[in-house]
Amino acid sequence: MEELSVSVPDWANITNDLLRSIADKTCSVKDVVRMIAACRSWQASLVDKKINFPVCLKLAETEDSDKRCFYSITKEMFELDLPEIRGRRCWGSPFGWLVTCGIDLEMQLFNPLTRASLPLPSLRTFHDYDNEEWIDRPPEEYCMYYLRKLILCSSPEASESDCIVLGQYSRYFFAFAKPGDKTWSKIDNVQGHDAIYFKGNLYVSRNNGEIFVCEDLYGAHPIAVQFAPSPPHHFDRAYLFDLAGNLCVVARDVLPDDDDNYDEPVETIEFKIFKLDMHTKSWEEIFSLGDKCLFLGNCCTFVVAAADYPGCRPNCIYFTDDITEYYDKETGATDIGIYDCKNIKLDIGKRYENGEDVGMYLEGLVDRFPNSEDIQHLLLSPLFQPLWIIPYSHVSHYVTFLALVKFFTVRILEKFLGSPVNGRHQKS
């Protein structure tokens, strides 16, 4: 009797070009890591494969844990063991780095993938650290309320002169520093809500959208002077961003709009976008981000091309809570979501100001994100707010691989064994 021969594909020796083509078309970070870890020949072929992370929401810190969860726009969860930032307040960036401050009031840049860190000046070196309003406050309040926002303007891997961190503090003052500096340098003559390093200059926006530019940035007395008036719109909060080489400001309108009512959680109802003519200093309202999407909140404000990041929706604004006084310490974040700019023309804010009932428009106006029930307990944290970040390893793609393969291997083993591995505790 003739034996039947069965042809078994030799997957381990698939050609490099075909394997890399498949990896390039694989959007899931988990699947790419699994491909690299499948066997030695695949690892050798893909060891220099750049792992393109989607934009992630770093979820709020939970008490008594060193683990930090990152929930991607593609709805994948990454969990990293990061004792270095336990108890530290963090702000996100699109450069792969967090800007952090601890209750020891020391600040640093930190990369959650490589665990590299770069020192920044202490909070104690801000110009009015010891003013009468704050001098008797505990360190926790300095970290939570005195320090309002830290903005990483460019990647630390850029030239040393370009890596600037902006600090917003106290009565909305601004100062700047570079990694390794000993003190923060105050920018005189401006108090504002957001700032951006744009085409070699530092611009600050006040809450009303008025723009200031910093002069003599590296001199003895950096000072901001008015650059453009505010756009023709009432602003609750103003954010600066670069859209295709144009300096733009986006107004975030919230309800209730009483700045002093911190007891009632706010809800974002709409955004308005204005583009600045740098020569005439005039504003033009625009109604679309085109193929881009905008991220703002507890991070530096940044724009990405939706096509470059799986899961991102073009012409949408992704936002998080960013005003600490409004952050509900009992229940955690409430104002996180996705706003489709096609709704700008509904003009909800004007309807509300005119006394119109806007309830019928608010339903479905903002898509809540994330909407997975499995992670709501990581949003409702009494500690610091969630933030946007694009994880990235600038040192080595292999470092990224090693950091992630450990996590995914443990998760696969847990699923197979039906129990936690190495003392990990499952959620009850």
Number of C-alpha atoms within 10 A of each C-alpha: 3 4 5 6 6 6 6 6 8 7 11 12 11 14 12 14 10 10 17 16 11 12 21 14 9 14 17 18 20 17 13 22 22 17 17 22 19 12 13 12 16 20 17 13 16 22 17 13 19 17 22 20 20 24 24 23 22 26 23 24 26 20 12 8 12 15 16 20 21 24 19 24 19 17 17 13 15 17 14 16 17 15 13 13 21 17 20 21 22 27 26 28 27 24 19 21 31 28 26 24 25 21 16 14 18 16 22 20 22 20 18 22 22 20 17 13 17 15 17 22 21 18 22 15 15 22 16 16 16 13 10 9 10 15 12 9 12 10 15 14 12 23 21 19 14 20 22 22 28 27 24 28 22 19 18 21 11 9 9 11 8 15 17 19 23 25 25 23 24 20 12 18 21 28 20 23 18 22 18 11 13 13 18 22 24 23 20 16 14 20 20 23 20 28 26 25 23 15 11 8 11 18 22 27 26 21 20 19 29 17 26 23 20 21 17 11 17 10 9 8 13 17 17 22 15 15 16 20 14 20 22 12 15 17 20 17 21 25 25 28 24 18 18 10 9 14 18 21 27 23 22 20 21 19 16 14 13 11 11 9 12 15 10 13 16 22 16 23 20 24 24 23 23 22 20 18 14 12 7 8 13 14 19 13 16 14 16 18 20 13 14 20 26 25 24 24 23 26 26 29 24 21 17 17 16 18 13 11 18 16 15 23 20 19 19 22 23 21 24 23 23 22 16 18 16 20 23 20 15 10 13 22 26 19 19 23 17 20 25 20 22 12 18 17 11 13 14 22 20 13 12 13 10 9 8 11 12 15 9 8 13 13 10 9 17 19 14 16 16 18 11 9 7 9 14 14 13 18 22 21 21 18 22 24 29 29 27 29 27 21 27 22 23 17 12 14 18 18 15 20 23 14 16 19 16 11 15 17 14 15 15 12 13 16 12 9 10 9 14 14 15 8 7 10 9 9 5 3
